[in-house]
Amino acid sequence: MGRLQRTLSNVSEESGTDSGRVGVVGGGVEYPNQPALVGRAALRTGSDHVRAVVTEEIYEIVAGHDPNLLASKYEGERFDAVAVERAVEVAEWADAMVIGPGLADAEPGAIREAVDRFEVPTVVDAIAIEPSIEADLSRAVLTPNEAEEERIYREYDSLGEFTDETDAVITLTGGTDEIVARGDRMENDTGTSALTVAGTGDTLAGITASLLGQGMDREDAAELAAWILGKSGELATAKMGPGVLATDVIDEIPATIR
């Protein structure tokens, strides 16, 4: 933990300086709140600006979710080739991107094209993971759960081989989060059973993107984000006991960083 502790100290000491901008592509009629959770986590981790890019059907929900969150919309009910152009515009503004949380019914080809065209570090999460397997992942951190990693195993013998061949970094979420990079695998040492609650995956994506947007390399960002999420979950559980929500965990992120 020594190296990560020093990195964490640097994040804390640099609070108040230019801390980056994050774009979030996600959400849908079935999952309208996921982009806001990602954005709130990124803001609590220190990002200066977060902009969600969502379908016009949920734009008002997301835009009204948090006055600190910026929002843009694209036409239609699903993420398609037209939406890719809007997402790329936001990626040109951002220092890091997130794609996937709640992005139900998206066109797989559109997701793959977006990941290929984003020129900033990108967190590929949830629904976006499977269609992105064939994309350029040299700037990506993937955050699959145990179910979502199955698609990777259908194409590669192991997560280590996958990271070696694609240059992706993986944060595998589960009972114990694991980070896989350059063929190596390591376990995170913080966390609590409360982190199985809905929305903590979105929280992890937001923390990771914020650290990437602040200039951290992908492996360090993945390791530190898992550590921050786990420690914030511990703090929230100590305060709230049973019934901890993802928003409770997000609210503890500044205390963890301090």
N, C-alpha and C positions, 0 to 999 in steps of 0.2 A: 504493500500500500504506500510505501515511502514516496515513490515517483509520482503516484496519483495525488498524494497529499500535497506535494509541492506544486503540482499543476492546479489543484483546487485552490491553493493559496494565491496563485497568480490570477485566477479568475476573480477571486474576491478583491484582491488589491487593485485590479484594473476596473472595478465597478465605477461607473460615471464617465469613462472614456467611451469612444466610439465602439459600440459592442455589436454592431452588425444588424443585418436585416434578413428576415426569414420569410419565405413564401410557402404557403400550404395549399396543396391541391387535394381536395377530398370532399367528403360529404355527399349526401343524396337524400331523397325523400325518406328513405328508411332510416338513415343515420345522419340527421341534420346537425348534431352537436359535436361530432368528432373534430372538425376543423377548429372549433372554438377551444376545445380542450387542448389540442396540440398548440394552438397559439398562446393560450394562457400559460402553459408550461414553459414555452420558449421565452415569453416575457419575464416570468419569474426567475428564469435562469440568467437573465441579464440582457437579452436582445433589446435593441432600441426600438425596432419596428417589426411587426408581423402583419402580413397581408394574406388573407384567405382568398382563394380563387374557387368559386362554387357555382353550381347551376343556378339559373335565375329563380328556379322553383323554391330554393331554400335561402336565397340571398337575404331576405328580410330577417329571417330567423338568425342567421349567422351575424349579420351586421348589427342586430340589436342585442346580441348575446353579451358583449363586453365593450364598453366605450373605448377601451384601449386597443381594440383589435381593428385593423383596417380590413376592408372587404371589397372584392371585385367579383363580377359575375360574367358568365358566358351564356349564350342562348341555348335553349333546349333542355331536355330532361336527363341527358347523360353526357359523359365526357367522350368527345369524339374528335375528329380531325380539326373541326373549327375551334373547339375548346383548346386544342393543343397550342394554337397560335396565341391565344390569350395567356396561357400558362407560360409559354416561352417569353412573352413580354415581361411577365412578373419575374421570371428567372434572371432576366437581364438586369433587373433592379436589385435583386436579392444577392446576399452573400452565401446563402444556403437554402435548399428547398426540401420539402417533405411532399411525397406523393403516395396516396393510397388509403389513408384512414377514412372509412365510411364510403369509399368511392364505388358504391354498388352500381351494377349494370353498365360500367364503363366499357368502351370498346377496347379489347386487348391490344390491338394494333396501335391505338392512340396512346395508350400508356407506354408501350414500348418506344414509340417515336418520341414522346416527351422526355423519357429518361435519356435517350440517345442525344437529344438536342440541348438538354440542360448542361450548361458549361460551369456550373458551380457544384460543390459537394451536395449530395442528395441522399436523404433518408427515404428508402423504398420500404413501405410498410403494408401489411395486411393484403388487401385485394390486389395491390399493384405488384406483389412479389412474383406471382406465377408468370404474368405476361412479360416481366422484365428479365427473365432468366437469359434470354437471347440478346439483350441490349448491352451496350457498353457500360460496364459496372466499375470502371476504374476510378470513378469519383463517388461511388455509392457505399452506403452502409445499409444493409438489409436487416430488418428486425422481425424475423419469422417466429411464430410460436411452433409448438411441436407438430401441429397439424399442417401448417404452411410449409414446413421444411420438407415434406414428403415430395413435393414437385422437384426440389433440388436433387433428392436422392434418386429420382427416376432418371435423371440425366447424368449424375456423377456418383461415384462410389462413396464419397464422404464429403462432409462440409469442408474439410481441410483441402481436399483436391479441388473443390469448387473455388475456394478463395485463391488457391495457387494459380488456377487457370484463368480466372476472370479478374483477378486483382480486387475483388469485392472484399469488404469487411462485414462480418455477420455478428449481430447480437441475438443469440437464440434465447428466447424468453421461456420460462417455465418455473418449476419449483426452485431451481437455482439458475440464474442467468449465466450464460456462457458467451464469451467473445472468441470468435475464430478469425484469424488474420494470418496471411502468408503460410497457411497450413498448420499453424499452431493454435491450440485451444486452451483457454484459461477460464476459471470460474470466478464469478463475483462473490464477495464475502459479506454483503449486506442484504437485508430484506426481511420480509415477514409474510406470513400466510395471507394477510390482508391485501396483498398486492395481486390477488386473483380477481379483485373487484373490477367491474367493467370500467374502461377508460384509462387504466394504468398503462396499457400499450400505447395509447395516444400520448400519454404523459411522457413515456420514454422517448417517443419519436420527437416530441417538442424539445426535450432537454438535449437530445443528441444534436438536433439541427441548430439549436442555439450555440452550442459549443463549437460546432463546425463553422458557423457564421462569425464567431469570435476569433477564428483563425487557427483552431486546434486541428491537428492531423486526425485522420479518420480513426485510427486504432486507439489513440488516446481519448478521443471524443466518445467512442463506443464504451471503453472501459470506465471512464469517469461518469458518463451518463447512467450506466447501470448502477454504479456505486451511489450516485446522488439519489436516484429513484429509490433504491433499497433503504438508504439512511433516512430519506424523507418519509418513507412508509413506516419505519420504526418510530420516528418522532410523532407522526400522526396517530399511530396506534397507541402510543404511550399517553397521548392526550385524550383520545376519543374512545378507546376500547373497541368493542364490537361495533360494526356499522360504519367503519371508515369508508369514505368515498374518495374517488379519484381527485375531486376538487380539494379535499382535505390534504391529500398528499402534495398536490401542487402548491398549496399555501405554505407548506413547510420547506419548500426548496430554498428560499433565501436563508432560513435558519441553518440548513445543512451547509450551504456555501460559506456562511459566516463562521 
